[in-house]
Amino acid sequence: MSRTFSLEAILAIGLNNAMGMNGTLPWHLPSELHLFKQITEGHALIMGRRTFESLPHLLPNRHHIIISKTLSFKDGTTIVPTLDEALHIAHTLDVEKVFLIGGVNIFEEAIHTCSVIHLSRIMLSPNADIYFQFVPIYHRIAASLCFQDPSTKTDIIYQCYEKII
Ligand SMILES: NC(=O)c1ccc[n+]([C@@H]2O[C@H](COP(=O)([O-])OP(=O)(O)OC[C@H]3O[C@@H](n4cnc5c(N)ncnc54)[C@H](OP(=O)(O)O)[C@@H]3O)[C@@H](O)[C@H]2O)c1
């Protein structure tokens, strides 16, 4: 049975478009991780193999669909070779939302097709080896929120984009 869901993306990028460094995030911002949890909990996540490897453990209460041609079985996850197959699997799940959570290839391939994009703009320009520039063409900002990560005093602007066409 094919089920419907809202396809969404969630990402955090620095002022210099930094997104990753040495297989992890280029910052440690607990309040941003908390926001990620709040937004994605109870839903499904589609991710590249390196993004999966960057997680400390399986994220509770979320389906993990990993795109990889090299990974073999990982308990508690579904591994598929392409984004199309990941979306096919997502259609079999009983979830309201499916989130693309990175990395770069997946965002480049499909971010413009997402109905909602949750973007945290991190007010830092850290050293990075993974960059992604989000240029909205088919989306406009529907809501935004400025907050500060209390432990690091880093300013963050959360922007929620909705698809317009
Ligand atoms: N700031 C953020 O919001 C954010 C979000 C996500 C990740 N990150 C960071 O970014 C880095 C990881 O991202 P990344 O871009 O380097 O790697 P990635 O996309 O997570 O993983 C790359 C691997 O995933 C598979 N893959 C990805 N897209 C594919 C596609 N369209 N078709 C087929 N296979 C595909 C391939 O796996 P195989 O080689 O196994 O075939 C590829 O080698 C880490 O540093 C992570 O912490 C940051």
The ligand as an SDF file (V2000), in Angstrom:
LIG
                    3D

 48 52  0  0  0  0  0  0  0  0999 V2000
   24.8320   20.7460    8.8690 N   0  0  0  0  0  0  0  0  0  0  0  0
   23.9280   19.8700    8.5030 C   0  0  0  0  0  0  0  0  0  0  0  0
   22.7230   20.1210    8.4790 O   0  0  0  0  0  0  0  0  0  0  0  0
   24.3890   18.4830    8.0820 C   0  0  0  0  0  0  0  0  0  0  0  0
   23.4500   17.5480    7.6310 C   0  0  0  0  0  0  0  0  0  0  0  0
   23.9090   16.2960    7.2370 C   0  0  0  0  0  0  0  0  0  0  0  0
   25.2590   15.9920    7.2930 C   0  0  0  0  0  0  0  0  0  0  0  0
   26.1230   16.9370    7.7420 N   0  0  0  0  0  0  0  0  0  0  0  0
   27.5700   16.6620    7.7450 C   0  0  0  0  0  0  0  0  0  0  0  0
   27.9600   16.4210    6.4090 O   0  0  0  0  0  0  0  0  0  0  0  0
   28.8960   15.3430    6.3430 C   0  0  0  0  0  0  0  0  0  0  0  0
   28.2730   14.1420    5.6400 C   0  0  0  0  0  0  0  0  0  0  0  0
   27.6810   14.5430    4.4110 O   0  0  0  0  0  0  0  0  0  0  0  0
   28.3110   14.1680    2.9800 P   0  0  0  0  0  0  0  0  0  0  0  0
   27.6440   15.0580    1.9660 O   0  0  0  0  0  0  0  0  0  0  0  0
   29.7850   14.1640    3.0870 O   0  0  0  0  0  0  0  0  0  0  0  0
   27.9030   12.6430    2.8020 O   0  0  0  0  0  0  0  0  0  0  0  0
   26.4900   11.8700    2.7110 P   0  0  0  0  0  0  0  0  0  0  0  0
   25.6780   12.3780    1.5750 O   0  0  0  0  0  0  0  0  0  0  0  0
   25.8580   11.7950    4.0410 O   0  0  0  0  0  0  0  0  0  0  0  0
   27.0400   10.4230    2.3750 O   0  0  0  0  0  0  0  0  0  0  0  0
   27.6530   10.1770    1.1360 C   0  0  0  0  0  0  0  0  0  0  0  0
   27.4050    8.7440    0.7660 C   0  0  0  0  0  0  0  0  0  0  0  0
   26.0060    8.4500    0.8090 O   0  0  0  0  0  0  0  0  0  0  0  0
   25.6320    7.7340   -0.3650 C   0  0  0  0  0  0  0  0  0  0  0  0
   24.8370    8.6720   -1.1790 N   0  0  0  0  0  0  0  0  0  0  0  0
   24.5270    9.9510   -0.8490 C   0  0  0  0  0  0  0  0  0  0  0  0
   23.7170   10.4910   -1.7790 N   0  0  0  0  0  0  0  0  0  0  0  0
   23.5070    9.5660   -2.7050 C   0  0  0  0  0  0  0  0  0  0  0  0
   22.7450    9.5220   -3.9010 C   0  0  0  0  0  0  0  0  0  0  0  0
   22.0260   10.5830   -4.3050 N   0  0  0  0  0  0  0  0  0  0  0  0
   22.7570    8.3960   -4.6250 N   0  0  0  0  0  0  0  0  0  0  0  0
   23.4560    7.3270   -4.2120 C   0  0  0  0  0  0  0  0  0  0  0  0
   24.1950    7.2860   -3.0730 N   0  0  0  0  0  0  0  0  0  0  0  0
   24.2170    8.3980   -2.3360 C   0  0  0  0  0  0  0  0  0  0  0  0
   26.9290    7.2440   -0.9460 C   0  0  0  0  0  0  0  0  0  0  0  0
   27.2460    6.1180   -0.1300 O   0  0  0  0  0  0  0  0  0  0  0  0
   28.1670    4.8750   -0.5830 P   0  0  0  0  0  0  0  0  0  0  0  0
   29.5240    5.4270   -0.8410 O   0  0  0  0  0  0  0  0  0  0  0  0
   28.1140    3.9570    0.6100 O   0  0  0  0  0  0  0  0  0  0  0  0
   27.5150    4.2810   -1.8130 O   0  0  0  0  0  0  0  0  0  0  0  0
   27.8610    8.3880   -0.6370 C   0  0  0  0  0  0  0  0  0  0  0  0
   29.2280    8.0370   -0.6440 O   0  0  0  0  0  0  0  0  0  0  0  0
   29.2440   15.0440    7.7980 C   0  0  0  0  0  0  0  0  0  0  0  0
   30.3330   15.8920    8.1750 O   0  0  0  0  0  0  0  0  0  0  0  0
   27.9860   15.4460    8.5290 C   0  0  0  0  0  0  0  0  0  0  0  0
   28.2160   15.7490    9.8980 O   0  0  0  0  0  0  0  0  0  0  0  0
   25.7130   18.1580    8.1320 C   0  0  0  0  0  0  0  0  0  0  0  0
  1  2  1  0
  2  3  2  0
  2  4  1  0
  4  5  1  0
  4 48  2  0
  5  6  2  0
  6  7  1  0
  7  8  2  0
  8  9  1  0
  8 48  1  0
  9 10  1  0
  9 46  1  0
 10 11  1  0
 11 12  1  0
 11 44  1  0
 12 13  1  0
 13 14  1  0
 14 15  2  0
 14 16  1  0
 14 17  1  0
 17 18  1  0
 18 19  2  0
 18 20  1  0
 18 21  1  0
 21 22  1  0
 22 23  1  0
 23 24  1  0
 23 42  1  0
 24 25  1  0
 25 26  1  0
 25 36  1  0
 26 27  1  0
 26 35  1  0
 27 28  2  0
 28 29  1  0
 29 30  1  0
 29 35  2  0
 30 31  1  0
 30 32  2  0
 32 33  1  0
 33 34  2  0
 34 35  1  0
 36 37  1  0
 36 42  1  0
 37 38  1  0
 38 39  2  0
 38 40  1  0
 38 41  1  0
 42 43  1  0
 44 45  1  0
 44 46  1  0
 46 47  1  0
M  CHG  2   8   1  16  -1
M  END
$$$$
